[in-house]
Amino acid sequence: MTDNFAPKNASIPVYETLLVTPQDGDVLLVTLNRPEVANALNTRMGQELEDLWGRLTLDAQGVRCVVLTGAGDKAFCGGGDLKERHGMSTEQWTRQHEIFERQYWALLDMPIPTIVALNGHAYAGGLEMALTCDFMYASSKARLALTEVTLGIMPGAGGTQLLPRAVGERRAKEILMTGRPFTAQDALNWGLVNAVFEPSEVLAQALETAKIIARNAPLSIKQLKKSIRYGGQMELKTAFRFEVESYNHLINTQDRVEGIAAFNEKRPAKFNAR
């Protein structure tokens, strides 16, 4: 394992606010690295996250799954850095938020699957970042909240759209309108997180699941992720057609031939994303 270095080459830089650590099995661990301020999202982190997601979208560099977590054992991300924001002009605030918006959209659009390992609390923009990923595992000690209404603002990075899709409209309204924190067990009960583990286990469990995903056909993962995202916004019959078109893209691939051959030869498949 190499600390904060690209898995295949040096085209991913060393970041100031992120640790980028290749793992076995074509998995990349990305750690929000500002533990002294609950890994709060500042301008630099927004810029670096946008840069990283953009690089991986342009060239995955052999990465087949990303695990996103936070440094330390207290917080995944406490949201926007309010100390940095204190005293900002309207123009400065707007420009910073546009950076955050681009980062969230880049993460949402990235074809590589992304698992969140909630090592601790996820508040406001931190929870929105987690919602933007494909699914989450959480520490049993984590607390989650969208607290924006207590600060005179509202979620502006997908919270009002992604949360209702995860927990239903009525539950989402309660969470959003009260700003009250809730537990990891609540999040599990409501379908927001996939599993809850002891704090010492959550990252290892996320990495193990990432390795399983990374062993599967990368083109298949890419197409099904696209089908789920866009098909979910369509009328059902149109979504079925979109799914079939996504499926058809996989028929004439080397990975499809390899997968069937490996099954019949009773051996593990060796997928090459072609």
C-alpha positions as MATLAB code, in Angstrom:
seq = 'MTDNFAPKNASIPVYETLLVTPQDGDVLLVTLNRPEVANALNTRMGQELEDLWGRLTLDAQGVRCVVLTGAGDKAFCGGGDLKERHGMSTEQWTRQHEIFERQYWALLDMPIPTIVALNGHAYAGGLEMALTCDFMYASSKARLALTEVTLGIMPGAGGTQLLPRAVGERRAKEILMTGRPFTAQDALNWGLVNAVFEPSEVLAQALETAKIIARNAPLSIKQLKKSIRYGGQMELKTAFRFEVESYNHLINTQDRVEGIAAFNEKRPAKFNAR';
ca = [
       0.000    0.000    0.000;
       1.359    3.415   -0.967;
       0.352    6.554    0.886;
      -1.157    9.426   -1.059;
       0.030    8.322   -4.497;
      -1.663    7.298   -7.725;
      -2.148    3.529   -8.180;
      -0.761    3.261  -11.727;
       1.190    6.450  -12.316;
       1.911    9.864  -10.858;
      -0.829   11.785  -12.656;
      -2.827   12.125   -9.426;
      -1.029   14.803   -7.399;
      -0.397   14.917   -3.687;
      -3.251   16.964   -2.212;
      -3.314   19.330    0.743;
      -6.685   18.254    2.169;
      -7.003   14.679    0.881;
      -5.133   11.443    1.323;
      -5.312    9.262   -1.791;
      -4.186    5.743   -0.942;
      -4.240    2.784   -3.363;
      -5.426   -0.491   -1.860;
      -5.139   -4.075   -3.018;
      -7.589   -5.181   -5.678;
      -7.777   -1.966   -7.750;
      -9.484   -0.065   -4.934;
      -8.667    3.560   -4.118;
      -9.134    4.920   -0.594;
      -9.823    8.664   -0.487;
      -9.678   10.280    2.954;
     -10.903   13.776    3.797;
      -7.914   14.959    5.794;
      -8.771   17.932    8.003;
      -9.476   16.105   11.290;
      -8.701   19.180   13.399;
     -11.901   20.811   12.028;
     -14.074   17.681   11.675;
     -12.899   17.327    8.046;
     -14.937   20.402    7.174;
     -15.235   21.259    3.500;
     -13.257   24.403    2.692;
     -12.483   25.969   -0.673;
      -9.243   24.018   -1.100;
     -10.908   20.693   -0.374;
     -13.684   21.490   -2.842;
     -11.118   22.273   -5.537;
      -9.107   19.150   -4.801;
     -12.137   16.859   -4.776;
     -13.316   18.287   -8.098;
      -9.840   17.732   -9.522;
      -9.656   14.141   -8.268;
     -13.120   13.092   -9.478;
     -12.421   14.726  -12.840;
      -9.113   12.889  -13.242;
     -10.673    9.529  -12.391;
     -13.559   10.132  -14.794;
     -11.183   11.020  -17.611;
      -8.818    8.125  -16.866;
      -9.650    5.616  -14.138;
      -5.968    4.567  -14.050;
      -6.933    1.021  -13.132;
      -9.186    2.065  -10.244;
     -12.355   -0.022  -10.154;
     -13.913    1.156   -6.902;
     -13.428    4.138   -4.570;
     -13.943    4.159   -0.815;
     -14.455    7.632    0.657;
     -13.915    8.233    4.374;
     -12.729   10.868    6.845;
      -9.586   11.151    8.934;
      -9.885   10.384   12.631;
     -12.656    8.599   14.495;
     -15.034   11.472   15.245;
     -16.226   12.920   11.952;
     -16.592   11.969    8.337;
     -17.308   15.586    7.417;
     -18.920   18.326    9.464;
     -20.110   20.216    6.378;
     -18.859   23.544    5.079;
     -16.067   25.266    6.981;
     -18.042   28.019    8.723;
     -14.918   29.717   10.047;
     -13.692   30.198    6.482;
     -17.143   31.380    5.463;
     -17.478   33.873    8.304;
     -17.424   37.386    6.861;
     -17.582   36.301    3.231;
     -19.288   38.678    0.850;
     -22.244   37.437   -1.172;
     -19.985   37.197   -4.213;
     -17.316   35.222   -2.361;
     -19.921   32.867   -0.877;
     -21.487   32.275   -4.304;
     -18.160   31.596   -5.972;
     -17.161   29.135   -3.282;
     -20.494   27.341   -3.491;
     -20.075   26.991   -7.250;
     -16.838   25.109   -6.568;
     -18.705   22.837   -4.181;
     -21.484   22.290   -6.727;
     -18.999   21.241   -9.417;
     -17.356   18.832   -6.982;
     -20.646   17.182   -6.071;
     -21.714   16.885   -9.710;
     -18.327   15.445  -10.676;
     -18.719   12.820   -7.953;
     -22.290   12.036   -8.973;
     -21.294   11.659  -12.633;
     -18.151    9.606  -11.997;
     -18.631    6.143  -13.539;
     -16.460    4.439  -10.909;
     -18.572    3.079   -8.015;
     -18.036    4.889   -4.720;
     -18.697    3.561   -1.222;
     -18.758    5.844    1.806;
     -17.272    4.576    5.065;
     -18.846    6.931    7.606;
     -16.176    6.790   10.287;
     -18.007    9.439   12.294;
     -20.493   12.288   12.113;
     -21.790   13.526    8.749;
     -23.500   16.893    8.933;
     -24.875   19.267    6.290;
     -22.626   19.230    3.210;
     -20.829   16.213    4.644;
     -24.017   14.178    4.541;
     -24.791   15.558    1.087;
     -21.391   14.320   -0.080;
     -22.163   10.873    1.305;
     -25.587   10.901   -0.368;
     -23.910   11.628   -3.697;
     -21.998    8.340   -3.508;
     -23.478    4.968   -4.422;
     -24.028    3.642   -0.900;
     -22.799    3.934    2.690;
     -21.556    1.880    5.603;
     -21.608    3.683    8.948;
     -19.934    3.557   12.320;
     -22.358    2.774   15.138;
     -21.232    6.018   16.803;
     -21.919    8.214   13.773;
     -24.641   10.835   13.862;
     -26.085   12.384   10.736;
     -27.971   15.600   10.050;
     -28.830   18.213    7.474;
     -28.597   21.286    9.690;
     -28.779   24.071    7.116;
     -32.118   25.483    8.287;
     -30.539   26.229   11.671;
     -28.023   28.480    9.870;
     -30.429   30.472    7.741;
     -29.761   28.509    4.544;
     -30.929   25.193    3.049;
     -29.179   22.213    1.497;
     -27.734   23.260   -1.837;
     -25.707   20.233   -2.907;
     -28.401   17.650   -3.529;
     -29.818   17.190   -0.046;
     -33.403   18.093   -0.953;
     -33.275   15.750   -3.942;
     -31.154   12.782   -2.909;
     -32.484   12.398    0.641;
     -36.165   11.963   -0.385;
     -35.066    9.378   -2.942;
     -33.337    7.460   -0.169;
     -35.791    7.703    2.734;
     -39.061    8.915    1.212;
     -40.534   12.390    1.027;
     -42.221   12.566    4.426;
     -39.208   11.322    6.383;
     -36.952   13.638    4.373;
     -39.134   16.658    5.175;
     -38.855   15.924    8.892;
     -35.056   15.596    8.680;
     -34.664   18.708    6.541;
     -37.121   20.962    8.358;
     -35.997   20.152   11.909;
     -32.251   19.931   11.309;
     -32.137   17.371   14.125;
     -29.297   14.837   14.218;
     -30.168   11.154   14.022;
     -28.226    7.978   14.717;
     -26.591    5.504   12.375;
     -29.193    2.950   13.477;
     -31.970    5.366   12.473;
     -30.245    5.787    9.107;
     -30.129    2.015    8.697;
     -33.789    1.617    9.622;
     -34.764    4.306    7.090;
     -32.695    2.826    4.259;
     -30.145    5.650    4.180;
     -27.145    3.482    5.013;
     -26.612   -0.130    3.994;
     -25.023   -1.441    7.193;
     -23.795   -0.299   10.609;
     -20.573   -1.616   12.128;
     -18.436   -1.017   15.173;
     -16.164    2.002   14.642;
     -13.062   -0.170   14.257;
     -14.717   -2.281   11.549;
     -16.528    0.148    9.235;
     -13.587    1.006    6.961;
     -12.436   -2.601    6.666;
     -15.950   -3.690    5.742;
     -16.236   -0.972    3.102;
     -12.861   -1.923    1.621;
     -13.837   -5.593    1.529;
     -17.043   -4.786   -0.347;
     -15.068   -2.523   -2.691;
     -12.739   -5.412   -3.536;
     -15.732   -7.597   -4.406;
     -17.108   -4.897   -6.704;
     -13.675   -4.351   -8.265;
     -13.452   -8.040   -9.205;
     -16.594   -7.742  -11.311;
     -16.675   -6.529  -14.909;
     -15.922   -2.772  -14.892;
     -17.973   -2.061  -18.016;
     -20.938   -3.866  -16.475;
     -20.661   -1.773  -13.315;
     -20.444    1.409  -15.377;
     -23.516    0.571  -17.453;
     -25.690   -0.537  -14.535;
     -24.740    2.573  -12.521;
     -25.824    4.711  -15.473;
     -29.009    2.691  -15.917;
     -30.006    3.096  -12.262;
     -29.314    6.813  -12.196;
     -30.995    7.861  -15.426;
     -33.620    5.136  -15.552;
     -34.871    6.182  -12.136;
     -35.882    9.539  -13.603;
     -37.919    8.011  -16.435;
     -41.373    6.559  -16.927;
     -41.128    2.794  -16.349;
     -41.456    1.561  -19.939;
     -38.905    4.130  -21.136;
     -36.597    3.087  -18.292;
     -36.867   -0.552  -19.376;
     -35.807    0.475  -22.883;
     -32.903    2.499  -21.480;
     -31.831   -0.551  -19.447;
     -31.858   -2.761  -22.559;
     -29.774   -0.233  -24.485;
     -27.271   -0.182  -21.625;
     -27.256   -3.980  -21.650;
     -26.704   -4.118  -25.408;
     -23.500   -2.091  -25.057;
     -22.005   -5.041  -23.168;
     -22.732   -7.822  -25.649;
     -19.852   -7.092  -28.018;
     -17.183   -6.749  -25.308;
     -14.208   -8.910  -24.449;
     -15.366   -8.961  -20.834;
     -18.669  -10.571  -21.793;
     -16.809  -13.315  -23.696;
     -14.382  -13.746  -20.801;
     -17.158  -13.916  -18.214;
     -19.030  -16.697  -19.997;
     -15.806  -18.589  -20.736;
     -14.678  -18.367  -17.124;
     -18.035  -19.657  -15.905;
     -17.901  -22.678  -18.208;
     -14.244  -23.355  -17.422;
     -14.930  -23.058  -13.678;
     -12.265  -20.399  -13.055;
     -12.248  -16.783  -11.880;
     -12.861  -14.276  -14.664;
     -10.102  -11.835  -15.615;
     -11.845   -8.688  -16.786;
      -9.899   -5.992  -18.647;
     -12.593   -3.322  -19.183;
     -12.738   -3.975  -22.927;
];
